[in-house]
Amino acid sequence: MKIFITDGLPDTFFTAVFAAYGEKDCTVSSDTQLQLPLDGEIINVVYDKEKSRRVLQTINKYDGEAESDITLVLHSGDSRKEQICLEYIRILVNNKAPVKNMLNNAVILSFNDLIYKMTGEIHRLKGLLRFTESAEKILYAPYSPDNDITEYLMRHFAARLKSEKFVIHDIKRGTAGVYDGEHWILGKANAAQISISESQGFYEKLWKTYYESTNVKERPHDKQMKRSMPVRYWKFLPEKK
């Protein structure tokens, strides 16, 4: 059995598909904790521009939305994402037509479920991400999402906060998006230390006071918050610190 190991980047995955597509029994994964079979042949995939291009050309020929859907799924936190995408591509090519609505197929259901989880978390964090203003007037937002969605949030906030400089820091993955007021980039970022501005400290205290004053004991905010926001996000909310 061949196991194709990628670096987690979509372009490298599409390179792996070029090699793995014709293999009857194989695995494609970027999971560093993957349990490898004793008889497994490990193949470390290196990005190849031409091979990746040819795979994408085939995908786009049969479904103009498939590339963006597959790329979205590849940002999922699910360890099976590459294998699910490989099987999805096989079904797409065999049918030579869009297959997203083939809901009687287990692979398609798994694929659509990952899209649902990705888009749901992106939408949720667009409204829940909290920025702190540093002494240098740079907005900083730490968070720990289930999925690798910083790229998608950067697109949203770069359009919404055009005149601001900000950083969105994925603590869980040690990555960050940085926007300088004109352009944004993604990169590695482990621990971060920032000093908040005077105004930020004032507004945080004001927000906490407001939150506490509007809390009705018989109908506590926590119950409502749990319905609209998973508890795992709370550690980044000023009112819950």
N, C-alpha and C positions, 0 to 999 in steps of 0.2 A: 504494500500500500504506500502510495506517495503522499507526503504531507508538504504542501506548499506554504511556506511561512513568509508573510509580508510584514512591512514596517507599519502597517495601519493606514497608509495613505491610499486614497482612491486610485491614483494613477498606477501604483504598484499592484493593487488588486486587479485592475484590468489587464496588466501584464501577466499576472498569475493565471487569469482566466484563459488567456491565449494558450498557455501550456497545459492547463488542467482540463480544458473542455473535453478533450477526446479520451480522458482517462475514465474507465468505468468505476474504479474504486479509489477515490482520493479525497483529501481534505484540504481546504484552503482556510487559513486562519492567521490572525495577528495576535492571538492570545498567548502571552508568555507563560501562562500557567497550564497550557494544554497538556493533557495526559497523552503521551506518545506511545503507540503500540511497539512491542519489541521488534516486530518485523518491518517497522516503518522506515521508508526512505525519505530523509529530510532534504528538502530543496529550498534554500533561501533565495527568494525571488528578488531580483534587482530590476528597478524600473527600466523599461525599454520603450522609448517614445513611439516607435513604429508599431510594435505589437499592441500597445495600449490603444493607439489610434485605430488600428484595424478592428479591434473588439468594439470600440465605441461606434465606429462606422456601421457595423452590423446591427448593433443594438438600436441605433437611431433610425435605421432603415425600416425596422418593424414597429417601432413605437417612439414617437418624438418626445414623450415624457419620461421614458424609461431611464435615461441617463441621470436626470435630476432625482428621480425616485430612488434609484440604486445608490447614488452618492449620499442621499439623505440617510438611508438605512445603514450605510457604512460608517456613519457617525454615531450609531447607536451604541449603548453600553452593553448590549447583549453579546456574549462571547461567540455565539453562533452566526453572527451577522454575515461574515464572508461566505460561509457555506450556504446559507439561505440565499444570498445574492447569486452565487454560482448556479444553484439549482433553478432559481428564477430565470436567469439568462438562458439556460438550457431549454426551459419550457417556452420562453419567448421565441427563441430561434426555431424550435421544432414546429411551433404554430404559425410562425411568420406573420404574426398580428398581435396587437395588445392583448395581454392576458390578465390584467389587474382585476378584472371582474369575474374570473374563473373561481368562484368562491367554494366550489366543491373539491378544490385541490388544497391539500394540507400545506404545501410550500407557499402557495399564494396567500393563504390565510396567515401564515407566520410572517410573511413579507409585509402584508398590509397592517398587521398588528404592530410591527416595529415602526412603520410610518406613523401610525396613530399615536404611539408613545412619544415619538420624536416631535411631531407637530404639536402635541398637547403640552409637552414641557417647554418648548420654545414659546408658545402662546402664553403660558402661565408666567414664565420668567420675564417676558416683556413688561408685565404689569407688576411683578413682585421684586425685581432686582432693585436693591437699594444702594445708592451711591453716597459716599462720604467725601466731603471736600477737604483736601489736604491743605497744609499751610502754604503750599506752592500753588494753590488754586487749581489743582488737578483732581478730577472726580475719580474715586476709586470704589469699585464694587467687587468684593470677594463673594464667591458662592461655590457650591459643591453639587453640581447637577448629576442626575443619573446618566445622562448622555453627553456626548461631546458636542455641545451646541454653541460654544463661544463664537465661532465664525458667523453663525446665523444671527446672534444677538448683536454682533459688531455691525453688521449690515443695517440692522434696524436702528440702533442708537446713533450710528454715524450720520444717518439721514435725519434723525430727530434732534440730535444735539450738535448741530453743524458747527457752532461757534465755540464749543467747549473742548477741552482736552480731557480725555478720560482713559481709564484702564479697567477692563473686565478680567478678573483673575479667577481661574478655575483652580481652586485649592486642591481638589481631588486628583487632578491630572498633572498639576504643576505646569500649566500653560496659561498664557494671558494674551488678550487682544489690547493693543495700544493705539489710540487715536490722537493725532497731534493737531487736530483742527482742520486738517485737509485730507490726510490719508491714514489708513489703518493697516496694521500688520499683526500677525500671530507669531508667538514665539514661546520659548521655555521660560518659566518663572516659578521658582520655588517659594521660599518664605519672603514676605514683604513687610517692611516696617514703615508706617507713615505717621506723621503728626497731623492731627486734625486742626483746621482753622478755628479761630475764636467763634466765628459765626456758626460753624458746623456744630460745635459743642453747645452753643445756645439753642439752636434749632432742635437738636436731639433731646435736650432737657425739656423744651417746650412740647415736643411731640409726646414724650413719655407722660408729662403732666396731663396733656389732653386725653391721652389713651386711658389713664387711670381715672380721670374725672368722669369719663363717659361710660365707664364699666359699671353695669348693673349687676349686683350680686346674684339676683334671681335668674338673670340671663347673661352669664359671663361671656366675654368676647372669645375666650378660648374655644368654646363649643362651635361658634360660628366660623372661627378661623380654621378649625380642623376640617370643616366641611368644604372650604374653598381653597385651603392650602395645606399640603402635607407637613407634618410636624418636623420632618427632617430639614425643612427650609428655615425654621424659626431662628436658628442660632445666628442668622445674619440680619435679623430684624432688630432695629434699635429699641423698640418697645418691649422686646423679650429678653434683652440683655440684663 
